[in-house]
Amino acid sequence: MATIQPIAYDEIVDLFAEPAIAERVLSFHPSPGMQERVEALLEKNRNGTLTPDEQAELDEVERLEHFMRLVKARLRQKLAQ
């Protein structure tokens, strides 16, 4: 089931999707430490051994990743205009 994003979500995406900071935003990647943490959480998820706190952490990481994808897509759209 898909969730509907609130209008405020779009406003925040637009705030971060500013051409003035395009290079920084488009080149952003999580740090190696964060990447390792996410990989560990994903592995535990595949094995069915996530704790409730780890599941909450993984859920939040997934929300943030989705947010960054939206920001980058909106920024690319603005730059193409």
C-alpha positions in Angstrom: 0.0 0.0 0.0 1.5 3.3 -1.0 1.4 6.2 1.4 0.5 9.8 0.4 3.2 12.3 1.1 2.0 15.5 2.8 2.3 18.8 1.0 4.9 19.9 3.5 7.1 17.0 2.3 7.2 18.5 -1.2 8.0 21.9 0.3 11.0 20.5 2.2 12.2 18.6 -1.0 12.0 21.9 -2.9 14.0 23.7 -0.2 16.9 21.3 -0.6 16.6 21.0 -4.4 18.1 24.5 -5.0 20.3 24.9 -8.1 22.7 27.0 -6.0 23.8 23.9 -4.1 23.3 21.4 -6.9 26.8 20.0 -7.1 26.9 19.3 -3.3 23.5 17.7 -3.3 24.0 15.6 -6.4 27.4 14.3 -5.3 26.2 13.5 -1.7 26.8 9.9 -0.6 26.6 8.5 2.9 29.9 8.1 4.7 31.7 4.8 4.6 30.8 4.3 8.3 27.1 4.8 7.5 27.3 2.5 4.5 28.8 -0.2 6.7 26.1 0.3 9.3 23.3 0.1 6.7 24.9 -3.1 5.2 25.0 -4.6 8.7 21.4 -3.8 9.3 20.4 -5.2 5.9 22.3 -8.4 6.6 20.5 -8.8 10.0 17.2 -8.1 8.3 17.9 -10.8 5.7 18.7 -13.2 8.6 15.7 -12.2 10.6 17.8 -11.0 13.5 17.0 -7.3 13.7 16.0 -6.0 17.1 13.1 -3.6 17.3 15.5 -0.6 17.7 17.5 -1.8 14.7 14.3 -2.1 12.6 13.4 1.4 13.6 16.9 2.6 12.6 16.6 0.8 9.2 13.2 2.2 8.6 14.5 5.7 9.2 17.5 5.2 6.9 15.1 4.1 4.2 13.0 7.2 4.7 16.1 9.4 4.5 17.3 7.6 1.4 13.9 8.1 -0.2 14.0 11.8 0.7 17.4 12.2 -0.9 16.3 10.5 -4.1 13.4 12.9 -4.3 15.6 15.9 -3.7 18.1 14.7 -6.4 15.3 14.0 -8.9 13.7 17.4 -8.3 17.0 19.1 -8.6 17.8 17.4 -11.9 14.4 18.4 -13.1 15.0 22.1 -12.2 18.4 22.0 -13.8 17.0 20.6 -17.1 14.5 23.5 -17.4 
